[in-house]
Amino acid sequence: MTTRSNSRSRAAPRRRACSCSVFDLLYAGVFRIVNVPQENIHAIIMIECPRLLFPFAREIVGNSVRNGGFPPLMIDPVDFVSLYRQKLSEQQPQAVPTA
């Protein structure tokens, strides 16, 4: 199975009056996934593929901002496992308490 994963990043300083600058990046990768059980494919695509792409996207943004003459932009690492688990828990229906 071959899949493509996109990573979209937007970096903008947070100010009340306005945003001084905005940096958009669309970064993609093509992944060939083999010998993985079908029930694990979704987790691989949502966790491992972005985890491989994100450091490169973060470096592109950081270098571009710095080379553009702007103050350094430090982007924190992302915990894709926690994001995946959070999204799964949001999608599961809430249990209705019985009286």
C-alpha positions in Angstrom: 0.0 0.0 0.0 1.3 3.4 -0.9 -0.1 6.5 0.8 0.6 10.2 0.7 0.6 12.3 3.9 0.3 16.1 4.0 1.5 18.3 6.7 0.2 21.9 6.7 1.8 24.4 9.0 0.9 28.0 9.8 3.1 30.1 11.9 2.0 33.5 12.9 2.8 35.6 16.0 -0.1 36.1 18.3 -0.9 39.7 19.0 -4.1 41.4 19.8 -4.0 44.1 17.3 -2.7 42.3 14.2 -0.5 39.5 12.8 2.9 40.9 11.7 3.7 37.9 9.5 2.3 34.6 8.4 4.2 31.6 7.1 2.2 28.8 5.3 3.9 25.5 4.4 2.3 22.5 2.7 4.7 19.6 3.0 3.9 16.1 1.7 5.5 12.7 1.7 4.8 9.4 -0.2 4.9 6.4 2.0 4.9 2.7 1.1 3.4 0.7 3.9 3.9 -3.1 3.6 3.5 -6.0 6.0 1.3 -4.0 8.4 -2.0 -5.4 9.6 -5.0 -3.6 8.2 -6.1 -2.5 11.7 -2.8 -0.6 12.3 -2.8 1.3 8.9 -4.8 4.3 10.3 -2.5 4.7 13.2 0.6 4.5 11.0 -0.7 7.1 8.6 -1.8 9.5 11.4 1.2 9.0 13.7 4.3 7.7 12.0 4.0 9.5 8.7 3.6 13.0 10.2 6.3 12.2 12.8 8.7 11.6 9.9 7.7 14.7 8.0 7.4 17.2 10.8 11.1 17.7 11.7 11.9 18.6 8.0 8.9 21.0 7.8 9.9 22.6 11.1 13.5 23.1 9.7 12.2 24.6 6.5 10.0 27.1 8.4 12.8 28.0 10.8 15.4 28.5 8.1 13.1 30.5 5.8 12.0 32.8 8.6 15.6 33.3 9.8 16.9 33.8 6.2 14.1 36.3 5.6 15.5 38.5 8.3 12.8 37.9 10.9 13.4 37.0 14.5 13.9 33.2 15.0 10.7 31.2 15.1 11.0 28.2 17.5 8.4 25.5 16.8 7.9 23.0 19.5 7.9 19.3 18.7 4.5 17.7 18.3 3.4 14.5 20.2 1.5 12.8 17.4 0.6 9.8 19.6 -1.2 12.1 22.1 -3.0 14.0 19.3 -4.1 10.7 17.8 -5.4 9.3 21.1 -7.2 12.6 21.8 -8.9 12.6 18.4 -10.0 8.9 18.9 -11.5 9.7 22.3 -13.4 12.7 20.8 -14.8 10.5 18.1 -16.0 7.8 20.4 -19.6 8.3 21.6 -20.0 9.3 25.2 -21.4 6.6 27.4 -24.9 7.4 28.6 -25.1 7.0 32.4 -27.9 4.7 33.5 -30.1 5.7 36.5 
